[in-house]
Amino acid sequence: MWVKPDPARWQGRVDSEEAGDARRWHQQIRCEVPSGQAGVALLGFACDAGVKRNHGRPGAHKGPQAIRHALANLAWHGGERVVWDAGDVVCEGDALEAAQAELAVMVDGLLTAGHFPVVMGGGHEVAFGTFSGLARHLANQGGTPKVGILNLDAHFDLRLAREANSGTPFRQIAESCVAHGWPFHYACFGVAEPANTAALFARARELDVTYRLDEDMGIAQLPDTLHQLSQFLAPLDHLYLTIDIDVLPAYQAPGVSAPAARGVALEVIEAILDLAKASDKLRIVDLAELNPEFDIDHRTAKTAARLIHRLTK
């Protein structure tokens, strides 16, 4: 079910006494169905059916609104770039597959209209819906596109399961690529070895996944991390970036389904985002697993908002 954007969600400080540009995000947002001038399109995916199926901590369906609240009062540094609130795709009950299909249709429409979609989850089941929308858009253009998926995540999310959940999206995407006759270009940076079974590492090798462990992503190792990412990006035409916020340390992102015992520092994640953005191949991004039920002092929501701010300014 799609829920239209609500201007009441965007409230914040107004610095009317300031000289010059004192705008904040809430003053820049257009709360209507994106049309006309192309820009950034924020689209919520209010769903944690996949988290529940995966035996995680439910509550991620409230993530999109928490991110909006955190974004609203941030200072605006995007010039005259247009930002649309495209509303929310809401998963009703356990109807995960229907919600993913609806998300794909909306993502396809936003891309076709020239927008840069930022999808706000929701559990990481959002990834299959996001990729499906990008695939629909690219399939209409013909040919065999070179699409890469960069997942910043503590988990591969390549699990086998009888029904889709938050741990299966990239295995599903691999199967989708086979169905399209496309190669599967998948990189997962921030992998926590204790959080992924030997079977998942074996599956990653079988699928020729590019990955980097969290313990190899310290500040001192940043040049090596960025070099590996540059090699992954080089042959691609299009990049889909997906950020599972549990890639960050638990003190930075406590409000997630599975808080990280180690994680990857924010400054490393920001450097990766900068490189992805500078590649001119980034077509769409989503953020997953924000769970406001467990978010101490709104730290996780504020971090997610900062990442969106960085990617869209």
C-alpha atoms as one frame of an Amber mdcrd trajectory, in Angstrom:
protein
   0.000   0.000   0.000   1.307   3.443  -0.918   0.760   6.291   1.564   1.065
   9.808   0.158   3.620  12.263   1.598   2.543  14.286   4.611   3.884  17.856
   5.100   3.269  17.517   8.839   6.215  15.120   8.976   8.596  17.961   8.121
   8.942  20.379  11.014  11.950  22.303  12.282  13.632  25.524  13.181  13.289
  28.602  10.954  16.189  31.061  11.177  14.340  34.027   9.725  16.682  36.573
  11.356  19.737  35.230   9.540  21.187  36.979   6.495  21.944  34.712   3.540
  20.870  31.116   3.031  19.673  29.712   6.369  17.422  26.997   4.965  16.971
  23.618   6.580  15.754  20.388   5.019  12.161  20.876   6.133  12.044  24.127
   4.163  13.353  22.514   0.975  11.161  19.405   0.825   8.271  19.217  -1.634
   5.562  16.938  -0.262   3.810  15.733  -3.389   4.144  13.031  -5.987   7.436
  13.825  -7.766   6.815  15.409 -11.147   8.354  17.999 -13.370  11.828  19.016
 -12.233  14.074  16.045 -11.540  15.777  15.847  -8.164  16.233  13.649  -5.124
  13.176  11.534  -4.289  12.875  10.197  -0.734  10.722   7.063  -0.635   9.925
   5.178   2.558   9.612   1.394   2.816   7.728   0.858   6.061   8.284  -2.846
   6.551   9.874  -5.276   8.936   8.097  -8.430   7.815  11.448  -9.706   6.569
  13.076  -9.011   9.941  10.310 -10.920  11.703  10.681 -13.850   9.309  14.430
 -13.746  10.006  13.827 -13.839  13.804  15.228 -10.323  14.313  14.020  -7.446
  16.485  10.903  -5.931  14.859  10.361  -2.188  14.690  12.108  -1.214  11.440
   8.761  -0.285   9.858   9.040   2.964  11.840  12.435   3.712  10.305  11.338
   5.990   7.428   9.563   8.406   9.733  12.499   8.464  12.167  14.853   9.357
   9.306  12.544  12.124   8.108  12.417  13.553  11.629  16.224  13.510  11.846
  16.636  15.051   8.386  14.090  17.822   8.887  16.203  20.147  11.018  19.549
  19.584   9.279  21.015  22.632   7.564  20.462  22.619   3.806  23.623  22.739
   1.660  22.225  21.471  -1.635  21.752  24.815  -3.361  18.657  24.832  -5.538
  18.499  21.069  -5.932  14.920  19.837  -5.637  14.052  17.244  -2.990  10.748
  15.397  -3.078   9.078  13.326  -0.394   7.525  10.522  -2.426   5.610   8.990
   0.491   5.810   5.426   1.783   5.277   1.920   0.538   3.726   0.222   3.577
   3.845  -3.541   4.035   0.482  -4.732   5.328   0.933  -7.592   7.763   3.176
 -10.285   6.308   2.599  -9.286   2.661   6.317  -8.805   2.035   6.400  -9.913
  -1.590   3.536  -7.586  -2.524   5.282  -4.666  -0.825   8.567  -5.418  -2.621
   6.722  -5.559  -5.954   5.034  -2.209  -5.258   8.365  -0.685  -4.269   9.878
  -1.899  -7.552   7.147  -0.207  -9.571   7.642   3.082  -7.740  11.436   2.965
  -8.039  11.135   2.286 -11.772   8.829   5.279 -12.142  11.140   7.599 -10.214
  14.185   6.554 -12.227  12.312   6.917 -15.514  11.328  10.461 -14.494  15.001
  11.295 -13.946  15.025  11.362 -10.157  17.719  10.043  -7.819  15.775   7.750
  -5.464  16.777   7.393  -1.821  14.778   4.548  -0.300  14.452   4.562   3.467
  13.743   1.215   5.123  12.589  -0.857   6.727  14.406  -4.153   7.062  17.032
  -5.196   4.532  14.343  -6.976   2.570  14.065  -3.516   1.002  17.082  -4.418
  -1.148  15.232  -6.886  -3.357  12.489  -4.338  -4.050  14.993  -1.577  -4.773
  17.063  -3.713  -7.128  13.952  -5.037  -8.863  12.910  -1.453  -9.611  16.340
  -0.599 -10.996  16.299  -3.801 -13.063  12.878  -2.918 -14.531  14.168   0.508
 -15.478  17.362  -0.798 -17.100  15.611  -3.681 -18.879  13.427  -1.153 -20.683
  16.583   0.420 -22.084  17.692  -2.839 -23.691  21.104  -4.470 -23.791  23.011
  -6.097 -20.961  23.824  -3.421 -18.390  26.802  -3.794 -16.098  25.114  -3.245
 -12.742  27.003  -3.434  -9.483  25.574  -3.785  -5.979  27.649  -2.305  -3.155
  26.354  -3.437   0.211  27.792  -1.848   3.358  26.800  -4.496   5.843  27.972
  -6.803   8.596  26.111  -9.645   6.830  26.249 -11.135   3.339  22.447 -11.607
   3.305  22.840 -14.515   0.867  20.887 -17.007   2.960  18.800 -19.849   1.619
  15.321 -19.928   3.138  11.897 -21.296   2.276  10.498 -17.770   2.148  12.132
 -14.400   1.531  13.326 -12.448   4.555  15.831  -9.768   5.543  18.676 -12.285
   5.207  17.941 -13.413   1.627  17.826 -10.310  -0.646  21.187 -10.681  -2.383
  20.685 -14.381  -3.046  17.358 -13.359  -4.607  19.094 -10.655  -6.630  21.643
 -13.205  -7.847  18.768 -15.379  -9.057  17.142 -12.347 -10.683  20.374 -11.587
 -12.554  20.446 -15.141 -13.876  16.838 -14.757 -15.052  17.748 -11.518 -16.872
  20.905 -13.034 -18.346  22.965 -10.425 -16.495  26.196 -10.964 -14.560  25.977
 -10.701 -10.778  28.379  -8.002  -9.549  28.081  -7.890  -5.761  30.422  -6.357
  -3.194  29.852  -6.519   0.545  32.071  -4.292   2.685  32.059  -4.541   6.479
  31.441  -8.274   6.800  31.659  -9.534  10.383  33.174 -13.006  10.316  31.420
 -14.190  13.527  28.042 -13.100  12.134  28.279 -15.172   8.926  28.521 -18.961
   8.835  31.153 -20.846   6.876  28.348 -21.853   4.495  27.654 -18.188   3.726
  31.343 -17.510   3.052  31.354 -20.525   0.719  28.278 -19.202  -1.087  29.930
 -15.802  -1.430  32.948 -17.446  -3.048  30.714 -19.492  -5.374  29.007 -16.299
  -6.521  32.354 -14.487  -6.904  31.365 -11.851  -4.351  33.878  -9.096  -3.626
  34.013  -8.632   0.127  36.015  -6.991   2.875  35.924  -7.874   6.555  35.169
  -5.238   9.177  38.524  -5.965  10.832  40.251  -4.929   7.583  38.456  -1.590
   7.403  40.180   0.519  10.039  41.303   4.095   9.388  44.871   2.939   8.712
  43.573   0.495   6.080  41.383   3.069   4.306  43.655   3.384   1.221  43.467
  -0.388   0.674  39.705  -0.359   1.201  39.186   2.405  -1.354  41.543   0.703
  -3.814  39.545  -2.516  -3.625  36.325  -0.549  -4.115  37.784   1.332  -7.102
  38.638  -1.989  -8.759  35.083  -3.188  -8.193  33.585   0.010  -9.637  35.828
   0.241 -12.704  33.950  -2.084 -15.122  30.450  -1.011 -14.058  27.945   1.213
 -15.863  25.507   1.514 -12.947  25.837   1.263  -9.180  23.207   0.461  -6.572
  24.373   1.364  -3.060  22.649  -0.246  -0.108  23.558   0.615   3.477  22.606
  -1.684   6.307  23.115   0.626   9.262  24.269  -2.306  11.392  27.602  -1.996
   9.559  28.394   0.793  12.055  29.559   0.150  15.642  26.795  -0.367  18.194
  27.670   2.881  19.999  27.082   4.779  16.741  24.055   2.760  15.639  22.328
   1.069  18.582  18.901   1.207  16.936  19.184  -1.721  14.535  17.976  -5.302
  14.423  21.455  -6.718  15.093  23.879  -4.219  16.741  27.523  -4.694  15.726
  30.074  -5.736  18.337  32.820  -4.176  16.202  31.501  -2.423  13.106  33.132
   0.033  10.722  33.854   3.616  11.778  31.642   6.368  10.368  34.558   8.208
   8.766  35.419   5.077   6.749  31.792   4.664   5.630  31.710   8.345   4.623
  34.872   7.937   2.526  33.291   4.969   0.744  30.159   7.015   0.040  32.273
   9.832  -1.358  34.030   7.463  -3.765  30.753   5.868  -4.863  29.223   9.289
  -5.494  32.308  10.561  -7.364  32.168   7.567  -9.737  29.148   9.110 -11.526
  27.713   5.594 -11.670  25.502   5.805  -8.576  21.856   5.484  -9.651  20.018
   4.677  -6.428  20.630   4.176  -2.727  18.708   2.654   0.147  19.237   2.472
   3.897  18.019  -0.456   5.961  17.485  -1.788   9.466  16.920   1.451  11.414
  14.810   0.388  14.389  13.621   3.399  16.437  12.396   1.098  19.213  16.026
   0.618  20.327  17.564   3.921  19.214  19.285   5.565  22.186  19.102   9.388
  21.913  18.094   8.971  18.239  21.758   8.242  17.419  21.003   5.817  14.612
  18.414   8.040  12.950  20.773  11.018  13.133  23.549   8.954  11.570  21.265
   7.749   8.763  20.182  11.345   8.115  23.786  12.489   7.979  24.606   9.806
   5.389  21.651  10.887   3.222  22.729  14.519   3.606  26.237  13.605   2.431
  25.016  11.645  -0.586  22.550  14.268  -1.820  24.223  17.647  -1.273
